[in-house]
Amino acid sequence: MATSKSTFQKRQKEMKRQEKQRAKAERRAQKKLAGPSEAEPLMEPLTGPLYDPQGNFSDPDPES
């Protein structure tokens, strides 16, 4: 009878894992629908060379 008990426990564990995965996917979908919040400022893309106030340009990937 030990095998049926372990089978039942495995089934319960798998069902719990699937429910947790489903809840996580639902939270992600809700967060995606809500969009960025006020606490999260939008990031600005960095393009072009970096500029220094003294007028010097710095190369982000210097060649040796």
N, C-alpha and C positions, 0 to 999 in steps of 0.2 A: 504493500500500500504506500510505501514511501515515494514511489515514482509518481503516483497521481497527485500527491501533495506538492512535490517539486514542480510538476507540470503546471499545476494551478498557480503556484507562486511565479513561475516564469511567465505565464499568461498575464497575470496581474501586473507584473513589472513591465511587460511589453505594452500593455494597454495604458499604463501610467506614462510611459515614455512617449507614446503616440499623442496622448492628450496634451502633454507638455509642449510637444512640437507644434501641435495645432494652435495652442494658445499663443505661442511665440510668433507664429506666422500671422495670427490675427493682430497682435500688438504691432508688428512691423507694418501691416497694411493700414492700420489706424494712424500710425505715425506718418506714413507716406501721404495719406489723404489730408492730414492736418497741415502739412507743409512746415517750413521753418518757423520756429517760435520767435518771439521778441528777444528772448534771452540768447538765442543763437544768431549772431550777426552774420550776414552773408559774406562769403569770402570773395575777394576781388582777385581775378586771375593776374598773375605776374607775367608780363610780356616784355620783351626787349631787354637791353642791358640795364644793369643797376646804375643809378645815378647818385653821385656824391655831392653834397652842398658846395664843395670847393670847385666843382666842375670836372672832377675826375671820373672817368667811367671805370667800373671794375668788371672784369670778365668773370662770370660765375664758374666757368670751367677753364682755368688757365692751362695752356699747353706748355709742356716742359721742353 
